[in-house]
Amino acid sequence: DCATGAVCDQGQCKAPVCKALEKSCNGTVVQVCDAKGLAVAPVVDCANTGQICNAGECKTQLCTPNATSCQGAKVGICALSGLDWVLVDCGNGKVCDAGLCKDVVCQPGAKACNSKVLETCDAKGLAMVPSQDCAKTGQLCDQAKCKSQVCVPNSADCQKGQLALCLASGLDWYLTDCPGSKVCDAGQCKST
């Protein structure tokens, strides 16, 4: 009789080296333990079919270990086995882009002026990108729109009896009454 846990093989007591009939991996090779638990034998090399060995079975990798990608709004990190993704939430004020959590810097679709260029926030809120060069159509960018000048900047005129001063942008007039009994004439307040 052999001691507890030992196995009799060809008249000798031997300690098992594996669990009887259990499959395991040795690198990319699936191996199986013999019926007595005394030896392992290779069954198949998973690499021959472009697979990996995992838990005693050939499996197809879903991803490259440690690779990152966006999985919806979360960053996916490929598990070391290559068989699953570990998902990480980016948190408030951040979005996943190219496998990294990045700060949101603008409201997606929002528009703003950058000198004479109209810019629009990209779909993820990561950057303002040029969407229209107002100068190409002879316009200026003002309040997130391309607008045509209505007057010569800093010029003066009379409108409806008031002194009209063209704003420095040339996009609108500033109207004011002439002081006292003066009247507007040819863009100037003059005595009557």
Secondary structure, 3 states (H helix, E strand, C coil): CCCCCCEEECCEEECCCCCCCCEEEECCEEEEECCCCCCEEEEEEHHHHCCEEECCEEECCCCCCCCEEEECCEEEEECCCCCCEEEEECCCCEEEECCEEEECCCCCCCEEEECCEEEEECCCCCCEEEEEEHHHHCCEEECCEEECCCCCCCCEEEECCEEEEECCCCCCEEEECCCCCCEEECCEEECC
